[in-house]
């Protein structure tokens, strides 16, 4: 299985007070235990760094997660093709659309997110679900 992790799932890994933090942690542990391939974008890593620093996380904690992602995740750029697909989608959130396009380009089976706007979109052929839904499905 190929799983794409949205930026908000990465933030959950770093900021334990977020409502979905525990589900995201368990979901990522399950992905690793099952040896599924997982994908993130360079944009998500940059956004993670900026958002976590604004949330007063230590740079050391942020760097540990980023290094882990660089070691274990398939880190992809959002390229021109994905941006064009995102623009053509007509959806107002370009970042969401670009990540979805990148996940489709990588032929991901699953897109994990807690973003309500993404969860409400009809995305094919990928399944889109929350980390909690993923955990329930894996039981």
N, C-alpha and C positions, 0 to 999 in steps of 0.2 A: 504494500500500500504506500502511496505517495501522499504526504500530508503537508499542506501549506499552513503556516502559523501567521496569523494577522498580528499587526503591531500591538494591539491591546492584549493579546495573549502573552507576548513578551514582557509587557509592562507588568502583568500579573505576577510573573516570575520574580520580579524585582521588588514589587511593592505589595507586601503581604496584607495590607489593610484594604486592598481593593476587594469588592464583593465576590468576584470570581477567581481570586488568587489561588485558593486551594484546589478548585477544579482544574485550573490551568496547570498547576504543578503536577497533579495526579495524571492529567492527560499527557503531558510531556514525558513523565516517567513511564507511562504505558507505551507510548510511541517508541521510546528508547528500548524498553524491555522486549517489545515485539520486533525490534530491529526494522521498523518502518523507516523509509526515507522521509526526511522532513526538510522543508524549504522555508526560507525567509528572504527578504530583500535587503539590499544595502540601505535603502531608504528607511526601512523599519528599524534597522540598527541605529542609524543616525537620529531618527525620531525618538527612539528609546533613550539614547544618550541625553538629548536635549530635555525631554519631558522628565526624566528621572532626576536630572540635575536641578530642574525647577522645583521638583518635589523634595529637594534637600537630601537626596540619596548621596552617599559618598561616591566619589569618582572611583575609588578602589572597588566597591561593590558592583558598580556599573561595568567596570573593566573586566571583572571576573566573568560576568554573564556574557559580555561581548566575546571574550576569548573562548568561552565554552561554545558559543554559537559558531564561531569561526572554525573550531575544531570538529564539531559534530553535525552542523546543519549544512545543507546545500544553500549557499548564499548566492543570490542572483541579482543582477542589475535589472531595473525596469528600463527596458530598451525602447527604441523608437517604435517598434512594432506594437509593443504593449501599450504605449502611450496613444498611438493611433486608434487601436481597438477601444481603449478607454474613452477617447474623445467621441468615437462613433457610437458608443453605447447610449449616449444621450443622458446618462445619469449625472446629476449635478456634482457629486463628490468624485473628483478626478483621481484622488489618491486611492480610494476604495476600488474604483473601476480599474485602475492600473495594476493594483495587486491581484485582483481577480483575473485580469488578462495574463499577468505573469504566471499565475497558478495554472491557468488553462494551457499556456504555452509549454509549461513543464509537465503537462499531462497529469496533474495531481488528481487524486480520487476524492480528496476531502479538503475542505477549507475550514479551519477552526477560527472562530471569532466570537467576540461578545458584542460586536457592533450591531445594534438593532437594524440599522439601515441595510446592512449587508444581509442579515438573516432574513429580511423581508423580501429580498430580491429573488427572482427566479433565475438561478444560475445552473446551466447545464453544460457539460455532463457531470460536473462535480456535485458532490453533496456539500452543503454548507450547514454547519451546526456549531453549537456552543461546546466548550470543553466538557461541561456537565452532560450534555446529550451524548457526546462521544464516550464518556466513561460508562454511562448507562448501557450504551450499545455494546460495549466491550465485555460487559458482565455476562 
